[in-house]
């Protein structure tokens, strides 16, 4: 098994679309990248801790590659809006790839460069951060599989 962590706005939608991927064995909502250690949702949503809402994806690389997960990440959020996805505004909603090793870092940088070269976003800068993974803090239980528990569709738009 392998792990990848992505921030792409509200973690409910990110969790939802990664859970749908064959080879993903778990997707967990949480927080990463903050200055103040562990935080609660109430603290993170204020935007003062530096944490991003993220989803930790556990996957079987024999079934789904990290590169495929990157493609899914790029296709399910807008990587050109700094600290914003739709109506969600603040650094907690930033576009971020938290890499776990040098190989993931290289693949993430290559995929970002390929996206830029594709001109899919018509020259808009890709503001996605690619940074080393830090401590993952699991979000409160009511956030886990929130959309499924509440019979709601994904809140993310595919691009």
Steps between C-alpha positions, in 0.01 A plus 500: 500500500599860443377838623441833328355818648317769305340834580251626242243706687235357728611151598152349468507512121865398477432195715195415290677494164802307628277238667357426155840396359574132452813419703435763768452307823426799723456875481501694826417866560747692712736792540863549404752777452423712802720700732334409827502122517171318536188702434126460502263582217381804691858632510588408142188654349598833657812492279742584779685168547659471157353152449343399171195279480647186342419143414743224576465237228614145567539307177633184345762606242458165323145613412521881480813708458588824674506657153137399448410652837672821389289504182187461711616777735558744211163411343289565809590851610624834370876522560513866391313656790723590793353389832157448350274236350163635397340676795755358746761768563808483724836329514332192647352442151828530310602269220779283636675172433679370809759253373624206710828431321731626225324294234163658584662843504646446153175362361299786650735761353495328163120481496474868595744593223301288253180678604665838447634393159155376396362855531176349633464803726580745218810651653362542851768412754472163674526592869503145636762451770714186491644453847628224724234319700474598863306347784149404393226580748181302444190718485213443736286193430202695368719621210591146388288399199285807568340510156415128504362517855276789403403363157651803324672513160862606462546870563795521258485589134702297252718693257 
